[in-house]
């Protein structure tokens, strides 16, 4: 019997089984849940690839698929009919590894593109492995949809180790906070990369103030910079950031986000140099992100590649979110708003 003759419910069961194979293999190798974009099976066109035969999937014989799962034909047909999970785990892991290896070869193991970026001044955070750490719970939720850019972490050099245990598969680029004269910690910045993404390299641009994470999506390489400029030294730090940009020969776009503490107003010439040399555009520069005694202020910014915006390739939507109610997250600073940046790719319209 050919696959094209199988009833739709049985084909659906076969796709679900292949998805389970991928998830099992991924967990076995990475000890973290498999990203949905990697485990999803849209159709059965993957089967000829892992069977190494040159034909469309609907011309495959059910017997070939049964041999792949190390089952005889009658048992395998019953397995598909009743959706029984009777196939041994090692066999399913082996099939899952074959699919993952093929997707790695054609770069399908990477996210399709950057869809969302979260920007959050955490105003000091010591991650805990305890389940009642509210900032850890929110961070896990944000990582489901994209990277997270953190400012004022006040972390020590070894702090990320706690997050590696709490979020398996997480990748982090960070610069530790700077010790103060009073014995405290100032600044600190980090970029959290979700499991499944590929972090190529990291660079500490300004100790305690700015850090770079170079990551890959399926078709390109991008740079994410998390920045925190201290109110008392923001001019000097902004000049350092511009100097670093002048030395770079980046062949990939940069997304710069963070808390600039109105450095664009106090040092407008330096700010323009930053936009020019980073080849970025200030998205919604007047968006209020901090509520103080004198009202709202635009402290946090998101700078996106000018090339993408000028060519109308990407639409960018920046939204602010207040911290959750203090009744259940009483450790949040209610004056600081987090940013959620959504990137939408424009589809070309052709006129005839």
C-alpha positions in Angstrom: 0.0 0.0 0.0 1.3 3.5 -0.9 1.0 6.4 1.5 -1.3 8.2 -0.8 -3.8 5.5 -0.3 -3.8 5.8 3.5 -6.8 7.5 5.1 -6.2 11.0 6.4 -6.4 10.1 10.1 -3.6 7.6 9.7 -1.4 10.1 7.9 -2.1 12.6 10.7 -1.0 10.0 13.2 2.2 9.4 11.3 3.0 13.1 11.4 2.4 13.2 15.1 4.7 10.3 15.6 7.5 12.0 13.7 7.0 15.1 15.8 7.4 12.9 19.0 10.5 11.4 17.5 12.0 14.9 17.0 11.1 16.0 20.6 12.6 12.9 22.1 15.9 13.2 20.2 16.2 16.9 21.0 15.6 16.4 24.7 18.0 13.5 24.8 20.8 15.7 23.2 20.1 19.1 24.7 18.3 18.3 28.0 15.7 21.1 27.2 12.3 21.1 25.5 12.4 21.2 21.7 11.4 24.6 20.1 8.1 24.4 18.3 9.5 25.6 15.0 11.9 22.7 15.0 9.5 19.9 15.9 6.7 20.9 13.6 6.0 18.6 10.7 3.9 20.3 8.0 3.8 17.4 5.7 5.6 14.1 5.1 8.1 15.3 2.6 10.8 14.7 5.2 10.4 10.9 4.8 12.2 10.5 1.4 15.1 12.5 2.9 15.7 10.3 5.9 15.0 7.1 3.8 17.4 8.5 1.2 15.2 7.7 -1.8 14.4 10.0 -4.7 10.6 10.0 -4.9 7.7 12.0 -3.6 6.5 11.0 -0.2 3.0 9.9 -1.4 4.7 7.2 -3.6 6.4 5.6 -0.6 5.2 2.2 0.4 3.8 1.7 3.9 6.2 -1.2 4.2 9.2 1.2 3.9 7.9 3.3 6.7 7.3 0.2 8.8 10.9 -0.9 8.3 12.0 2.6 9.4 10.2 2.1 12.7 11.4 -1.5 12.9 7.9 -2.9 12.8 6.2 -5.5 10.7 3.6 -4.2 8.3 0.5 -5.5 10.1 1.6 -4.2 13.5 2.5 -0.8 12.1 -0.8 -0.4 10.4 -2.5 -1.2 13.7 -0.2 1.3 15.4 -1.4 4.0 13.0 -5.0 3.0 13.3 -5.1 3.1 17.1 -2.4 5.8 17.6 -0.7 3.5 20.1 2.7 4.6 21.6 4.3 1.2 21.4 7.4 1.9 19.4 10.6 1.7 21.4 12.2 5.0 22.6 15.7 4.2 21.1 14.1 3.7 17.6 12.1 7.0 17.8 15.2 8.8 19.0 17.2 7.5 16.1 14.6 8.7 13.6 14.4 12.0 15.4 18.2 12.5 15.2 18.0 11.8 11.4 15.4 14.5 11.0 17.3 17.0 13.1 20.6 16.2 11.2 18.8 16.9 7.9 17.3 20.2 9.2 20.7 21.2 10.5 22.2 20.6 7.1 19.7 22.9 5.4 19.7 25.4 8.3 16.1 24.6 9.3 17.4 24.1 12.9 17.4 27.9 13.3 14.5 30.3 13.9 13.0 31.7 10.7 13.7 35.3 11.8 13.7 37.7 14.7 10.0 38.3 15.4 10.1 39.8 18.8 12.6 41.4 21.2 11.9 42.2 24.8 13.7 45.1 26.6 13.6 45.3 30.3 15.4 47.4 33.0 15.2 44.9 35.8 16.6 47.5 38.4 18.7 44.8 40.1 18.0 41.1 40.0 19.7 38.2 41.8 18.3 35.1 40.0 17.1 32.3 42.3 16.4 28.7 41.5 13.4 28.9 43.8 10.0 28.7 42.1 8.8 31.9 43.7 11.3 34.2 41.9 8.9 36.5 40.0 11.4 37.9 37.6 12.6 34.4 36.7 9.0 33.4 35.9 8.5 36.4 33.7 11.8 35.9 32.0 10.9 32.3 31.1 7.6 33.6 29.6 9.3 36.3 27.5 11.9 33.9 26.2 9.1 31.8 24.5 8.7 34.6 21.9 12.2 36.0 21.5 15.5 37.3 23.0 15.4 39.4 26.1 17.6 42.5 26.5 18.2 43.3 30.2 19.6 46.5 31.8 20.8 47.3 35.3 21.1 43.6 36.2 23.8 44.3 38.8 25.1 40.8 38.3 28.4 39.4 39.3 30.5 37.5 36.7 29.2 34.1 37.8 25.5 35.1 38.2 24.4 33.6 34.8 25.3 30.1 36.1 22.0 30.1 38.1 20.0 30.9 35.0 21.7 28.1 33.1 20.4 25.6 35.7 16.9 27.2 35.8 16.5 27.5 32.0 18.2 24.6 30.2 19.5 25.5 26.8 19.6 29.3 27.6 22.5 31.3 26.1 23.7 34.5 27.7 25.9 37.4 26.7 26.4 39.7 29.7 28.7 42.3 31.2 28.8 42.3 35.0 27.9 45.3 37.1 30.6 47.7 38.4 31.4 47.8 42.1 30.7 51.3 43.7 32.5 53.2 46.4 29.7 52.4 48.8 30.0 48.6 48.3 27.1 48.2 45.9 26.9 47.2 42.3 26.1 49.6 39.4 24.8 48.8 36.0 25.3 45.5 34.2 23.6 44.5 30.9 22.7 41.2 29.3 21.1 39.6 26.3 19.3 36.3 26.9 19.1 34.1 23.8 16.3 31.5 23.9 17.0 27.7 23.6 17.3 26.6 20.0 18.9 29.8 18.7 22.6 29.9 17.7 24.8 32.3 19.6 27.9 32.9 17.5 29.9 35.1 19.7 29.7 37.7 22.5 31.7 40.9 23.2 31.8 43.2 26.2 31.7 46.6 24.5 31.8 48.7 27.7 32.3 46.9 31.0 29.1 47.1 33.1 27.4 49.2 30.4 27.0 47.5 27.0 27.3 44.0 25.6 27.0 42.4 22.1 25.4 39.1 21.2 25.8 37.9 17.6 23.1 35.4 16.7 22.0 33.5 13.6 18.5 33.1 12.3 17.7 30.8 9.4 18.9 33.2 6.7 21.1 35.9 8.3 23.3 37.0 11.1 22.2 39.8 13.4 23.8 41.7 16.3 21.9 42.5 19.5 23.3 45.1 21.8 22.0 45.7 25.3 23.0 49.1 26.7 22.7 50.9 30.1 24.2 54.4 30.3 24.6 55.7 33.9 23.0 59.1 34.5 26.3 60.6 35.8 28.5 59.2 33.1 26.3 58.8 30.1 28.2 61.3 27.9 31.5 59.4 28.4 29.9 56.0 27.9 28.0 57.2 24.8 31.3 58.4 23.3 32.9 55.0 24.1 30.0 53.2 22.3 30.4 55.5 19.2 34.2 54.9 19.2 33.6 51.1 19.3 31.1 51.4 16.4 33.6 53.3 14.3 36.2 50.5 14.7 33.7 47.8 13.6 33.3 46.4 10.1 30.0 44.8 10.7 28.5 42.9 7.8 25.4 42.2 9.7 22.6 44.5 11.0 22.6 45.8 14.6 19.6 46.1 16.9 20.5 48.3 19.9 18.2 48.5 22.9 18.4 49.6 26.4 18.2 52.4 29.0 20.0 55.5 27.6 18.8 57.9 30.3 18.0 60.7 27.8 21.6 60.8 26.4 20.0 61.8 23.1 18.9 65.1 24.6 22.0 65.9 26.6 24.5 64.9 23.9 22.6 65.3 20.6 25.7 65.3 18.4 27.0 62.1 19.9 23.6 60.6 19.5 23.5 61.4 15.8 27.0 59.9 15.5 25.6 56.7 17.1 22.8 56.5 14.6 25.0 57.1 11.6 27.9 54.7 12.5 25.5 51.9 13.7 23.3 52.5 10.7 20.2 52.4 12.8 17.0 54.4 13.3 15.5 55.5 16.6 12.1 53.9 16.8 9.5 56.0 18.7 12.0 58.3 20.5 9.2 60.0 22.5 7.7 56.8 23.9 7.4 57.2 27.7 9.1 54.3 29.5 9.6 55.7 33.0 7.1 57.3 35.4 8.8 59.7 37.9 7.7 62.5 40.2 7.6 64.9 37.2 5.7 62.6 34.9 6.7 60.3 32.2 10.2 60.2 30.5 11.6 58.4 27.4 14.6 56.7 28.9 14.6 53.4 27.0 15.1 53.1 23.3 15.1 50.6 20.5 17.3 51.3 17.5 16.7 49.2 14.4 18.6 48.8 11.1 17.9 51.8 8.8 18.4 49.7 5.7 15.5 47.4 6.6 13.2 50.3 7.5 14.1 52.4 4.5 13.4 49.6 2.1 10.1 48.9 3.8 11.2 45.4 4.5 10.2 45.4 8.1 7.5 47.1 10.2 8.4 47.7 13.8 5.9 48.1 16.6 7.1 49.1 20.0 4.8 48.8 23.0 5.3 49.4 26.7 4.1 47.2 29.5 3.9 48.0 33.2 5.1 45.4 35.6 2.5 43.0 37.0 0.4 44.1 40.0 2.3 44.3 43.2 -0.2 42.1 44.9 1.5 39.0 43.4 4.9 40.3 42.3 5.8 42.6 45.1 9.5 42.8 44.1 9.0 44.8 40.9 9.7 48.5 40.6 6.4 50.0 39.4 8.1 53.1 37.9 9.9 51.1 35.1 8.1 49.9 32.0 9.3 47.1 29.8 9.3 47.2 26.0 8.0 44.6 23.6 9.3 45.1 20.0 7.5 43.2 17.3 9.0 42.9 13.8 6.7 42.2 10.9 8.1 41.3 7.5 6.4 43.1 4.6 5.3 40.9 1.7 6.2 42.4 -1.7 3.3 43.5 -3.8 3.7 43.0 -7.6 1.7 45.0 -10.1 1.0 43.9 -13.6 
